[in-house]
Amino acid sequence: MSAEYNFLDLVKATDDCVMMPCIYDCGSALSAQLSGAKAILLSGGELGESLGVLEPMLTTDEVVHAAERICHFSQLPCLVDVGAGYDTPLNAFYTTERFVKAGAKGILLGNEHEDGWSEYSPILKATLKAVEGSDCIVVARWNGYLETEEEMNECVDFLNKSIAEGAHATMACGLCRSTRSTELAKIIADRVNGWKIYPDQNSINGIPDVDNDEIYSLGYKMISYHYMMKVALNAMWRYGIENMKNKNNVASNEVSFPNGIKGHSALRIFPMQELLDLEAQFTGIHREFKVPGTTTGRENG
């Protein structure tokens, strides 16, 4: 299994702002797909959380390994946040090649330490060189704030230079840090060339920072947002409390997925039968998948 289309095709074929959830493993990627998402973003922050470390502590191999698993497993195009392994142009080139081979359809390349253009440009050039001949895009990301005119000018200059260098799209991270998100998004839209991705949509008191339809009309073809790790941890915590209180696992065991499947295991949500069908091509022996340890009449696990 791998992505059925790439980001450029998706953007051309879609007439609204593509919602792109931030994921961190195959389970969260599958959840995104089942929910109707058309693209996913491998979040360095949430990948780090899943491994118990801060994002800057992730090694290149850890991020590449996660991308390999997710891109091979998921049918959705994956934009990879490359916070690791890009400290020199050569590292950027060879690490990007690894991500492309892994099946990544996009590289989200930020100025990780809020470096200026002179530090970022060689890294961008190397990354663009590494994706040549593939359908993997490069998204240039500005990590600084946008609260002053000087910061805005620096961001606009940085992103326009990135587009001129060959970046396929841009992201201004400062937009999600401001209380004036829509206002600033319009300024970026007016002054920065090319199509854009809005970063990490937020909300206050039930009101989203930006309206998806409005920013789409400004040239923001996609919007990323976090929720996976939060709601997963929240659910595990809440059901854990119930199980401990009840001295059994009935509370969690009786919960049904949206498609009606329930039980103590999530295995039946995953496409495990496809793997057994693949194995049968080599062995000639067909096997029906069931949750290990289950018996007839209790196939839900």
C-alpha positions in Angstrom: 0.0 0.0 0.0 1.2 3.6 -0.7 -0.2 7.0 -1.5 -2.8 6.9 -4.4 -2.0 10.5 -5.5 0.4 13.3 -4.8 0.0 16.8 -3.4 0.0 18.7 -6.7 -2.7 16.4 -8.1 -4.7 16.8 -4.9 -4.6 20.6 -5.0 -5.5 20.7 -8.7 -8.5 18.4 -8.1 -9.9 20.0 -5.0 -11.9 23.2 -4.9 -11.7 23.8 -1.1 -9.1 24.0 1.6 -7.7 20.5 2.2 -7.7 19.7 5.9 -4.4 17.9 6.7 -4.3 16.3 10.2 -0.9 16.0 12.0 -0.2 12.3 12.6 2.6 10.3 14.2 2.2 6.6 13.4 0.3 4.1 11.3 -2.7 4.1 13.6 -3.2 7.9 13.5 -2.7 7.8 9.7 -5.4 5.1 9.4 -7.7 7.2 11.7 -7.2 10.2 9.4 -8.0 8.1 6.3 -11.1 6.6 7.9 -12.3 10.1 8.9 -12.2 11.3 5.3 -8.9 13.2 5.3 -7.2 13.5 1.9 -3.7 14.2 3.2 -1.6 13.8 6.3 1.4 15.6 7.9 3.9 13.6 9.9 4.4 16.0 12.8 7.9 16.1 14.3 6.4 17.3 17.6 3.9 14.5 17.9 6.3 11.9 16.7 8.6 13.1 19.5 5.8 12.9 22.0 5.0 9.4 21.0 8.6 8.4 21.7 8.9 10.4 24.9 11.3 13.1 23.7 11.3 16.6 22.5 11.3 17.1 18.7 14.9 18.3 18.6 16.0 15.1 20.3 14.7 12.9 17.5 17.4 11.4 15.3 17.3 11.3 11.5 16.9 7.5 11.6 13.9 7.8 13.9 12.1 10.2 11.6 13.0 8.3 8.4 11.9 5.0 10.0 8.5 6.5 11.0 8.1 8.0 7.5 8.9 4.6 5.9 6.3 2.8 7.9 3.6 5.4 7.5 4.1 6.1 3.8 4.2 2.4 3.0 1.0 1.8 5.1 -1.2 4.8 4.2 -3.1 5.5 1.0 -2.8 9.3 1.7 0.0 11.5 0.6 2.2 12.4 3.5 4.0 15.7 4.1 7.0 15.1 6.3 8.1 17.7 8.9 11.9 17.3 8.6 13.2 18.8 11.9 16.1 16.3 12.1 19.1 15.7 9.8 19.2 19.0 8.0 22.1 20.8 9.6 24.2 20.8 6.5 23.3 20.8 2.7 24.8 17.4 2.3 22.8 16.0 5.1 19.7 17.7 3.7 20.3 16.1 0.3 20.9 12.5 1.4 18.2 12.6 4.1 15.7 14.0 1.6 16.6 11.2 -0.8 15.8 8.7 2.0 12.4 10.4 2.5 11.6 10.2 -1.2 12.5 6.5 -1.3 10.3 6.0 1.8 7.4 7.3 -0.2 7.0 10.8 1.2 5.0 13.1 -1.1 6.2 16.3 0.5 9.0 17.8 2.6 8.1 20.6 5.1 11.4 22.4 5.4 11.6 25.1 8.1 14.4 27.4 9.2 14.5 25.3 12.3 16.6 27.7 14.4 15.0 30.7 12.8 18.1 31.0 10.6 18.1 33.7 8.0 18.2 33.3 4.2 21.9 32.8 3.9 21.8 29.8 6.2 18.6 28.4 4.8 19.2 28.8 1.0 21.9 26.1 0.7 19.7 23.6 2.6 16.7 24.4 0.4 18.8 24.0 -2.8 20.0 20.6 -1.6 16.5 19.5 -0.7 15.1 20.6 -4.1 17.9 18.8 -5.9 17.1 15.6 -4.0 13.4 15.6 -5.0 14.1 16.1 -8.7 12.5 13.4 -10.9 10.0 12.5 -8.2 6.5 13.6 -7.3 7.6 14.8 -3.9 7.2 18.6 -3.3 9.1 20.9 -1.0 7.2 23.4 1.2 9.3 26.2 2.6 8.3 27.2 6.1 9.1 30.4 8.0 9.2 29.7 11.8 9.4 33.3 13.1 6.8 35.6 14.5 4.7 38.1 12.5 3.8 40.7 15.1 5.9 43.5 13.9 6.3 45.1 10.5 9.9 44.1 10.5 9.0 40.4 11.2 6.4 40.5 8.5 8.8 42.0 5.9 11.5 39.4 6.8 9.0 36.5 6.4 7.6 37.8 3.1 11.1 38.2 1.7 12.2 34.8 3.0 9.2 33.0 1.5 9.3 34.8 -1.9 13.0 33.9 -2.2 12.1 30.3 -1.4 9.5 30.3 -4.2 12.0 31.9 -6.6 14.5 29.2 -5.7 12.0 26.5 -6.6 9.9 25.7 -3.5 6.5 24.4 -4.5 4.6 26.1 -1.7 5.1 28.0 1.5 4.0 28.1 5.2 4.3 31.0 7.6 4.2 29.5 11.0 3.7 32.8 12.7 0.1 32.9 11.6 -1.0 30.3 14.2 0.8 32.2 17.0 -1.1 35.5 16.5 -4.5 36.8 17.7 -4.8 38.5 14.3 -4.5 35.3 12.2 -7.0 36.2 9.5 -5.7 39.7 9.1 -2.1 38.5 8.8 -3.1 35.6 6.5 -4.5 38.2 4.1 -1.2 40.2 4.2 0.8 37.0 3.5 -1.6 36.1 0.7 -1.2 39.6 -1.0 2.6 39.7 -0.7 3.9 36.1 -1.0 3.9 34.3 -4.4 2.5 30.8 -5.0 0.1 28.7 -3.1 0.2 28.3 0.6 -0.5 26.0 3.6 -2.0 27.5 6.7 -0.2 26.2 9.8 -1.8 24.4 12.8 -5.3 25.9 12.9 -6.4 26.8 16.4 -9.6 28.0 18.1 -10.7 30.1 21.1 -14.1 29.7 22.8 -15.5 27.6 20.0 -14.4 29.9 17.2 -11.6 28.9 14.8 -8.8 31.4 14.2 -9.5 31.4 10.5 -12.4 30.3 8.2 -11.3 27.6 5.8 -13.3 28.9 2.9 -12.1 32.4 3.3 -8.4 31.5 3.4 -8.9 29.1 0.5 -10.0 32.1 -1.5 -6.7 33.8 -0.5 -4.6 31.0 -1.9 -4.2 28.7 1.1 -4.8 25.4 -0.5 -4.3 23.3 2.6 -4.5 23.7 6.4 -2.8 21.6 9.0 -4.2 20.9 12.5 -3.3 19.0 15.6 -5.7 16.7 17.5 -4.5 13.2 17.2 -2.2 12.9 20.2 -4.5 15.0 22.4 -7.7 13.0 21.8 -5.9 9.7 21.9 -4.3 10.4 25.2 -7.5 11.9 26.5 -9.5 8.8 25.6 -6.9 6.4 27.0 -6.8 8.4 30.3 -10.6 8.6 30.7 -11.2 4.9 30.0 -8.2 4.0 32.1 -9.9 5.8 35.0 -13.1 3.9 34.4 -11.4 0.6 34.2 -9.4 1.1 37.4 -12.6 2.3 39.2 -14.6 -0.7 38.0 -11.8 -3.2 38.5 -12.4 -4.5 35.0 -12.2 -3.4 31.4 -15.9 -3.4 30.5 -16.0 0.4 30.0 -13.3 0.3 27.2 -14.1 -3.2 25.9 -17.7 -2.3 25.1 -16.9 0.8 23.1 -17.7 0.6 19.4 -15.7 2.2 16.6 -17.8 4.4 14.2 -18.2 1.4 11.9 -19.7 -0.8 14.7 -16.6 -2.9 15.5 -15.9 -3.3 19.2 -13.8 -5.5 21.5 -10.6 -5.3 23.5 -8.4 -5.0 20.4 -8.1 -2.5 17.5 -6.6 -5.0 15.2 -9.7 -5.5 13.1 -9.7 -1.9 12.1 -6.3 -2.4 10.4 -6.1 -4.0 6.9 -4.5 -7.1 8.2 -6.4 -9.4 5.8 -4.5 -7.7 3.0 -1.2 -8.9 4.4 -2.5 -12.5 4.8 -3.7 -12.3 1.2 -0.3 -11.2 0.1 1.3 -14.0 2.1 -1.1 -16.5 0.4 0.4 -15.6 -3.0 3.7 -17.1 -1.8 2.5 -20.0 0.3 -0.7 -21.0 -1.6 -2.5 -21.2 1.8 -5.4 -18.8 2.4 -6.0 -17.7 6.0 -8.8 -15.5 7.4 -7.6 -12.9 9.8 -8.9 -12.9 13.3 -7.7 -11.2 16.5 -5.2 -13.6 18.2 -6.7 -15.5 21.1 -10.3 -15.1 19.9 -12.7 -18.0 19.5 -15.7 -18.7 17.3 -18.5 -16.3 18.2 -16.2 -13.8 19.8 -14.3 -12.6 16.7 -14.5 -9.0 17.8 -11.8 -9.8 20.3 
